[in-house]
């Protein structure tokens, strides 16, 4: 069974969550003067960079369509929809 991971979406949303979390942790030294250590601020920038890299990777993954086929990309169903098939005969209710 092929891997059915949604790599693009996972990277995209995971990166956005990490960026927001880095912003929340940066709030403390910037506005409250708590944890005002150089190493703490460097870690916030590091996590912000990781979030940006993940978001960019997910965005490019989705734009270029690099997701392999699986349950979420059912090529047989989309091929059936593309064909001009005759509609099924409707059922007729017989009242007795």
N, CA, C and O atoms as a GROMACS GRO file, in nm:
protein
  384
    1UNK      N    1   0.085  -0.117   0.000
    1UNK     CA    2   0.000   0.000   0.000
    1UNK      C    3   0.090   0.124   0.000
    1UNK      O    4   0.182   0.132   0.081
    2UNK      N    5   0.066   0.217  -0.089
    2UNK     CA    6   0.151   0.337  -0.093
    2UNK      C    7   0.125   0.428   0.026
    2UNK      O    8   0.017   0.426   0.086
    3UNK      N    9   0.224   0.505   0.057
    3UNK     CA   10   0.210   0.601   0.167
    3UNK      C   11   0.105   0.705   0.128
    3UNK      O   12   0.111   0.762   0.019
    4UNK      N   13   0.011   0.728   0.216
    4UNK     CA   14  -0.096   0.822   0.187
    4UNK      C   15  -0.081   0.950   0.268
    4UNK      O   16  -0.180   1.015   0.302
    5UNK      N   17   0.042   0.987   0.297
    5UNK     CA   18   0.068   1.110   0.370
    5UNK      C   19   0.041   1.229   0.279
    5UNK      O   20   0.067   1.224   0.159
    6UNK      N   21  -0.009   1.334   0.335
    6UNK     CA   22  -0.029   1.458   0.262
    6UNK      C   23   0.089   1.549   0.297
    6UNK      O   24   0.078   1.636   0.382
    7UNK      N   25   0.200   1.526   0.230
    7UNK     CA   26   0.324   1.595   0.263
    7UNK      C   27   0.311   1.746   0.246
    7UNK      O   28   0.353   1.822   0.333
    8UNK      N   29   0.252   1.789   0.135
    8UNK     CA   30   0.242   1.932   0.108
    8UNK      C   31   0.158   2.004   0.212
    8UNK      O   32   0.200   2.106   0.265
    9UNK      N   33   0.040   1.950   0.240
    9UNK     CA   34  -0.048   2.014   0.338
    9UNK      C   35   0.010   2.008   0.478
    9UNK      O   36  -0.004   2.103   0.554
   10UNK      N   37   0.073   1.896   0.513
   10UNK     CA   38   0.133   1.884   0.646
   10UNK      C   39   0.244   1.986   0.665
   10UNK      O   40   0.252   2.049   0.771
   11UNK      N   41   0.328   2.002   0.565
   11UNK     CA   42   0.436   2.101   0.575
   11UNK      C   43   0.379   2.242   0.579
   11UNK      O   44   0.427   2.326   0.656
   12UNK      N   45   0.279   2.268   0.498
   12UNK     CA   46   0.220   2.402   0.492
   12UNK      C   47   0.160   2.442   0.626
   12UNK      O   48   0.193   2.547   0.680
   13UNK      N   49   0.071   2.360   0.678
   13UNK     CA   50   0.006   2.394   0.804
   13UNK      C   51   0.100   2.382   0.924
   13UNK      O   52   0.092   2.463   1.016
   14UNK      N   53   0.189   2.284   0.922
   14UNK     CA   54   0.287   2.272   1.029
   14UNK      C   55   0.380   2.392   1.035
   14UNK      O   56   0.413   2.441   1.143
   15UNK      N   57   0.423   2.440   0.918
   15UNK     CA   58   0.508   2.558   0.913
   15UNK      C   59   0.438   2.682   0.965
   15UNK      O   60   0.499   2.762   1.035
   16UNK      N   61   0.311   2.698   0.930
   16UNK     CA   62   0.236   2.814   0.979
   16UNK      C   63   0.220   2.808   1.131
   16UNK      O   64   0.232   2.910   1.199
   17UNK      N   65   0.195   2.690   1.185
   17UNK     CA   66   0.183   2.675   1.330
   17UNK      C   67   0.314   2.707   1.399
   17UNK      O   68   0.315   2.771   1.504
   18UNK      N   69   0.426   2.663   1.342
   18UNK     CA   70   0.557   2.692   1.402
   18UNK      C   71   0.587   2.841   1.395
   18UNK      O   72   0.644   2.895   1.490
   19UNK      N   73   0.551   2.908   1.286
   19UNK     CA   74   0.573   3.052   1.275
   19UNK      C   75   0.492   3.126   1.382
   19UNK      O   76   0.544   3.218   1.447
   20UNK      N   77   0.368   3.087   1.401
   20UNK     CA   78   0.285   3.152   1.503
   20UNK      C   79   0.342   3.126   1.642
   20UNK      O   80   0.347   3.217   1.725
   21UNK      N   81   0.386   3.004   1.669
   21UNK     CA   82   0.444   2.972   1.799
   21UNK      C   83   0.572   3.052   1.823
   21UNK      O   84   0.595   3.100   1.934
   22UNK      N   85   0.655   3.068   1.721
   22UNK     CA   86   0.776   3.149   1.735
   22UNK      C   87   0.740   3.294   1.765
   22UNK      O   88   0.809   3.361   1.843
   23UNK      N   89   0.633   3.343   1.703
   23UNK     CA   90   0.588   3.479   1.732
   23UNK      C   91   0.538   3.494   1.874
   23UNK      O   92   0.563   3.596   1.938
   24UNK      N   93   0.468   3.393   1.925
   24UNK     CA   94   0.419   3.398   2.063
   24UNK      C   95   0.536   3.397   2.161
   24UNK      O   96   0.536   3.472   2.258
   25UNK      N   97   0.635   3.313   2.136
   25UNK     CA   98   0.750   3.308   2.226
   25UNK      C   99   0.838   3.433   2.214
   25UNK      O  100   0.909   3.467   2.308
   26UNK      N  101   0.833   3.501   2.100
   26UNK     CA  102   0.908   3.625   2.083
   26UNK      C  103   0.839   3.740   2.155
   26UNK      O  104   0.903   3.840   2.187
   27UNK      N  105   0.711   3.728   2.180
   27UNK     CA  106   0.634   3.831   2.250
   27UNK      C  107   0.694   3.861   2.388
   27UNK      O  108   0.699   3.977   2.429
   28UNK      N  109   0.738   3.757   2.459
   28UNK     CA  110   0.786   3.775   2.596
   28UNK      C  111   0.910   3.864   2.606
   28UNK      O  112   0.908   3.957   2.686
   29UNK      N  113   1.016   3.840   2.530
   29UNK     CA  114   1.132   3.930   2.546
   29UNK      C  115   1.110   4.068   2.484
   29UNK      O  116   1.170   4.165   2.529
   30UNK      N  117   1.026   4.078   2.382
   30UNK     CA  118   1.009   4.206   2.314
   30UNK      C  119   0.920   4.301   2.393
   30UNK      O  120   0.955   4.418   2.411
   31UNK      N  121   0.806   4.253   2.441
   31UNK     CA  122   0.710   4.342   2.505
   31UNK      C  123   0.709   4.335   2.657
   31UNK      O  124   0.676   4.434   2.722
   32UNK      N  125   0.743   4.221   2.715
   32UNK     CA  126   0.736   4.205   2.860
   32UNK      C  127   0.872   4.205   2.928
   32UNK      O  128   0.880   4.200   3.050
   33UNK      N  129   0.978   4.212   2.852
   33UNK     CA  130   1.116   4.206   2.905
   33UNK      C  131   1.141   4.083   2.991
   33UNK      O  132   1.219   4.087   3.087
   34UNK      N  133   1.075   3.974   2.957
   34UNK     CA  134   1.100   3.845   3.021
   34UNK      C  135   1.181   3.760   2.924
   34UNK      O  136   1.166   3.771   2.802
   35UNK      N  137   1.266   3.675   2.977
   35UNK     CA  138   1.351   3.586   2.895
   35UNK      C  139   1.431   3.668   2.794
   35UNK      O  140   1.441   3.629   2.678
   36UNK      N  141   1.486   3.777   2.835
   36UNK     CA  142   1.559   3.866   2.745
   36UNK      C  143   1.705   3.821   2.735
   36UNK      O  144   1.797   3.898   2.764
   37UNK      N  145   1.725   3.697   2.694
   37UNK     CA  146   1.858   3.640   2.678
   37UNK      C  147   1.889   3.629   2.529
   37UNK      O  148   1.799   3.601   2.450
   38UNK      N  149   2.013   3.650   2.490
   38UNK     CA  150   2.047   3.640   2.347
   38UNK      C  151   2.021   3.501   2.290
   38UNK      O  152   1.977   3.489   2.175
   39UNK      N  153   2.048   3.396   2.366
   39UNK     CA  154   2.028   3.261   2.315
   39UNK      C  155   1.879   3.232   2.296
   39UNK      O  156   1.842   3.158   2.205
   40UNK      N  157   1.792   3.290   2.382
   40UNK     CA  158   1.648   3.269   2.370
   40UNK      C  159   1.596   3.335   2.242
   40UNK      O  160   1.515   3.276   2.170
   41UNK      N  161   1.642   3.456   2.216
   41UNK     CA  162   1.600   3.528   2.096
   41UNK      C  163   1.652   3.456   1.971
   41UNK      O  164   1.583   3.450   1.869
   42UNK      N  165   1.774   3.403   1.979
   42UNK     CA  166   1.828   3.327   1.866
   42UNK      C  167   1.745   3.201   1.838
   42UNK      O  168   1.722   3.166   1.722
   43UNK      N  169   1.701   3.135   1.944
   43UNK     CA  170   1.615   3.017   1.925
   43UNK      C  171   1.481   3.056   1.862
   43UNK      O  172   1.428   2.982   1.779
   44UNK      N  173   1.427   3.170   1.901
   44UNK     CA  174   1.302   3.216   1.839
   44UNK      C  175   1.322   3.239   1.690
   44UNK      O  176   1.237   3.202   1.608
   45UNK      N  177   1.435   3.301   1.653
   45UNK     CA  178   1.463   3.323   1.511
   45UNK      C  179   1.486   3.192   1.438
   45UNK      O  180   1.445   3.176   1.323
   46UNK      N  181   1.551   3.096   1.506
   46UNK     CA  182   1.574   2.965   1.445
   46UNK      C  183   1.441   2.897   1.414
   46UNK      O  184   1.422   2.846   1.303
   47UNK      N  185   1.349   2.895   1.511
   47UNK     CA  186   1.219   2.831   1.488
   47UNK      C  187   1.138   2.905   1.385
   47UNK      O  188   1.063   2.843   1.309
   48UNK      N  189   1.151   3.038   1.380
   48UNK     CA  190   1.083   3.114   1.275
   48UNK      C  191   1.136   3.073   1.138
   48UNK      O  192   1.058   3.057   1.043
   49UNK      N  193   1.267   3.056   1.126
   49UNK     CA  194   1.327   3.013   0.999
   49UNK      C  195   1.283   2.873   0.960
   49UNK      O  196   1.257   2.846   0.843
   50UNK      N  197   1.276   2.782   1.059
   50UNK     CA  198   1.229   2.646   1.031
   50UNK      C  199   1.084   2.649   0.983
   50UNK      O  200   1.048   2.578   0.890
   51UNK      N  201   1.001   2.732   1.046
   51UNK     CA  202   0.861   2.744   1.004
   51UNK      C  203   0.849   2.800   0.864
   51UNK      O  204   0.766   2.753   0.786
   52UNK      N  205   0.932   2.899   0.831
   52UNK     CA  206   0.929   2.956   0.695
   52UNK      C  207   0.973   2.852   0.592
   52UNK      O  208   0.915   2.843   0.484
   53UNK      N  209   1.076   2.774   0.626
   53UNK     CA  210   1.124   2.671   0.533
   53UNK      C  211   1.017   2.564   0.511
   53UNK      O  212   0.995   2.520   0.398
   54UNK      N  213   0.950   2.521   0.618
   54UNK     CA  214   0.844   2.421   0.605
   54UNK      C  215   0.727   2.475   0.524
   54UNK      O  216   0.671   2.404   0.440
   55UNK      N  217   0.689   2.599   0.550
   55UNK     CA  218   0.578   2.659   0.475
   55UNK      C  219   0.612   2.669   0.327
   55UNK      O  220   0.529   2.638   0.242
   56UNK      N  221   0.733   2.712   0.296
   56UNK     CA  222   0.774   2.723   0.155
   56UNK      C  223   0.778   2.586   0.088
   56UNK      O  224   0.738   2.571  -0.027
   57UNK      N  225   0.828   2.485   0.160
   57UNK     CA  226   0.832   2.350   0.106
   57UNK      C  227   0.692   2.298   0.078
   57UNK      O  228   0.666   2.243  -0.029
   58UNK      N  229   0.601   2.316   0.172
   58UNK     CA  230   0.463   2.272   0.152
   58UNK      C  231   0.395   2.345   0.039
   58UNK      O  232   0.320   2.285  -0.038
   59UNK      N  233   0.421   2.474   0.028
   59UNK     CA  234   0.361   2.553  -0.079
   59UNK      C  235   0.410   2.506  -0.215
   59UNK      O  236   0.331   2.487  -0.307
   60UNK      N  237   0.541   2.486  -0.228
   60UNK     CA  238   0.597   2.439  -0.355
   60UNK      C  239   0.550   2.297  -0.387
   60UNK      O  240   0.524   2.263  -0.502
   61UNK      N  241   0.539   2.215  -0.284
   61UNK     CA  242   0.493   2.076  -0.302
   61UNK      C  243   0.352   2.073  -0.359
   61UNK      O  244   0.322   1.993  -0.447
   62UNK      N  245   0.266   2.162  -0.308
   62UNK     CA  246   0.129   2.168  -0.356
   62UNK      C  247   0.119   2.234  -0.494
   62UNK      O  248   0.040   2.190  -0.577
   63UNK      N  249   0.197   2.338  -0.518
   63UNK     CA  250   0.191   2.408  -0.647
   63UNK      C  251   0.236   2.316  -0.760
   63UNK      O  252   0.171   2.312  -0.865
   64UNK      N  253   0.345   2.243  -0.741
   64UNK     CA  254   0.397   2.158  -0.846
   64UNK      C  255   0.331   2.020  -0.850
   64UNK      O  256   0.364   1.939  -0.937
   65UNK      N  257   0.240   1.990  -0.758
   65UNK     CA  258   0.166   1.864  -0.759
   65UNK      C  259   0.254   1.742  -0.743
   65UNK      O  260   0.241   1.647  -0.820
   66UNK      N  261   0.342   1.742  -0.647
   66UNK     CA  262   0.435   1.631  -0.628
   66UNK      C  263   0.376   1.515  -0.548
   66UNK      O  264   0.443   1.414  -0.527
   67UNK      N  265   0.252   1.528  -0.504
   67UNK     CA  266   0.188   1.423  -0.425
   67UNK      C  267   0.162   1.302  -0.513
   67UNK      O  268   0.101   1.314  -0.620
   68UNK      N  269   0.206   1.185  -0.470
   68UNK     CA  270   0.185   1.062  -0.544
   68UNK      C  271   0.039   1.018  -0.530
   68UNK      O  272  -0.028   1.055  -0.434
   69UNK      N  273  -0.007   0.940  -0.625
   69UNK     CA  274  -0.144   0.892  -0.623
   69UNK      C  275  -0.168   0.795  -0.509
   69UNK      O  276  -0.079   0.720  -0.471
   70UNK      N  277  -0.286   0.798  -0.457
   70UNK     CA  278  -0.325   0.710  -0.348
   70UNK      C  279  -0.475   0.723  -0.329
   70UNK      O  280  -0.547   0.754  -0.423
   71UNK      N  281  -0.519   0.700  -0.210
   71UNK     CA  282  -0.661   0.708  -0.182
   71UNK      C  283  -0.713   0.850  -0.206
   71UNK      O  284  -0.827   0.867  -0.249
   72UNK      N  285  -0.633   0.949  -0.178
   72UNK     CA  286  -0.678   1.088  -0.188
   72UNK      C  287  -0.672   1.139  -0.332
   72UNK      O  288  -0.735   1.240  -0.364
   73UNK      N  289  -0.597   1.074  -0.416
   73UNK     CA  290  -0.586   1.112  -0.556
   73UNK      C  291  -0.632   0.994  -0.641
   73UNK      O  292  -0.550   0.927  -0.703
   74UNK      N  293  -0.759   0.970  -0.643
   74UNK     CA  294  -0.813   0.853  -0.711
   74UNK      C  295  -0.823   0.882  -0.860
   74UNK      O  296  -0.915   0.950  -0.905
   75UNK      N  297  -0.728   0.832  -0.937
   75UNK     CA  298  -0.723   0.859  -1.080
   75UNK      C  299  -0.832   0.784  -1.156
   75UNK      O  300  -0.879   0.831  -1.259
   76UNK      N  301  -0.872   0.667  -1.107
   76UNK     CA  302  -0.976   0.592  -1.176
   76UNK      C  303  -1.110   0.666  -1.170
   76UNK      O  304  -1.182   0.671  -1.270
   77UNK      N  305  -1.143   0.722  -1.055
   77UNK     CA  306  -1.271   0.794  -1.042
   77UNK      C  307  -1.271   0.919  -1.127
   77UNK      O  308  -1.372   0.951  -1.190
   78UNK      N  309  -1.161   0.991  -1.131
   78UNK     CA  310  -1.157   1.112  -1.213
   78UNK      C  311  -1.160   1.076  -1.362
   78UNK      O  312  -1.211   1.154  -1.443
   79UNK      N  313  -1.106   0.960  -1.399
   79UNK     CA  314  -1.111   0.917  -1.539
   79UNK      C  315  -1.254   0.879  -1.577
   79UNK      O  316  -1.299   0.906  -1.689
   80UNK      N  317  -1.327   0.816  -1.484
   80UNK     CA  318  -1.466   0.782  -1.511
   80UNK      C  319  -1.552   0.906  -1.526
   80UNK      O  320  -1.642   0.910  -1.610
   81UNK      N  321  -1.526   1.009  -1.446
   81UNK     CA  322  -1.604   1.132  -1.455
   81UNK      C  323  -1.576   1.205  -1.585
   81UNK      O  324  -1.663   1.274  -1.638
   82UNK      N  325  -1.456   1.190  -1.637
   82UNK     CA  326  -1.418   1.258  -1.759
   82UNK      C  327  -1.487   1.197  -1.882
   82UNK      O  328  -1.511   1.266  -1.980
   83UNK      N  329  -1.519   1.068  -1.876
   83UNK     CA  330  -1.584   1.002  -1.988
   83UNK      C  331  -1.731   1.042  -1.994
   83UNK      O  332  -1.794   1.069  -1.892
   84UNK      N  333  -1.782   1.046  -2.116
   84UNK     CA  334  -1.924   1.076  -2.134
   84UNK      C  335  -2.002   0.945  -2.124
   84UNK      O  336  -2.017   0.874  -2.224
   85UNK      N  337  -2.049   0.914  -2.006
   85UNK     CA  338  -2.124   0.791  -1.987
   85UNK      C  339  -2.273   0.821  -1.993
   85UNK      O  340  -2.317   0.932  -1.961
   86UNK      N  341  -2.348   0.720  -2.033
   86UNK     CA  342  -2.493   0.735  -2.036
   86UNK      C  343  -2.547   0.730  -1.894
   86UNK      O  344  -2.503   0.650  -1.812
   87UNK      N  345  -2.643   0.816  -1.867
   87UNK     CA  346  -2.702   0.820  -1.733
   87UNK      C  347  -2.780   0.691  -1.709
   87UNK      O  348  -2.839   0.637  -1.802
   88UNK      N  349  -2.781   0.641  -1.585
   88UNK     CA  350  -2.855   0.518  -1.557
   88UNK      C  351  -3.006   0.541  -1.572
   88UNK      O  352  -3.055   0.652  -1.555
   89UNK      N  353  -3.076   0.433  -1.603
   89UNK     CA  354  -3.222   0.441  -1.620
   89UNK      C  355  -3.285   0.465  -1.483
   89UNK      O  356  -3.254   0.394  -1.387
   90UNK      N  357  -3.374   0.564  -1.474
   90UNK     CA  358  -3.436   0.591  -1.344
   90UNK      C  359  -3.535   0.480  -1.307
   90UNK      O  360  -3.595   0.417  -1.395
   91UNK      N  361  -3.550   0.458  -1.179
   91UNK     CA  362  -3.644   0.358  -1.131
   91UNK      C  363  -3.785   0.415  -1.133
   91UNK      O  364  -3.806   0.535  -1.112
   92UNK      N  365  -3.882   0.328  -1.158
   92UNK     CA  366  -4.021   0.370  -1.161
   92UNK      C  367  -4.091   0.299  -1.046
   92UNK      O  368  -4.084   0.177  -1.033
   93UNK      N  369  -4.158   0.377  -0.965
   93UNK     CA  370  -4.232   0.319  -0.852
   93UNK      C  371  -4.367   0.268  -0.902
   93UNK      O  372  -4.442   0.340  -0.968
   94UNK      N  373  -4.398   0.144  -0.871
   94UNK     CA  374  -4.525   0.085  -0.911
   94UNK      C  375  -4.614   0.081  -0.787
   94UNK      O  376  -4.580   0.018  -0.686
   95UNK      N  377  -4.728   0.149  -0.795
   95UNK     CA  378  -4.820   0.149  -0.681
   95UNK      C  379  -4.918   0.033  -0.697
   95UNK      O  380  -4.984   0.020  -0.800
   96UNK      N  381  -4.928  -0.050  -0.596
   96UNK     CA  382  -5.017  -0.166  -0.605
   96UNK      C  383  -5.151  -0.141  -0.542
   96UNK      O  384  -5.236  -0.230  -0.542
   0.00000   0.00000   0.00000
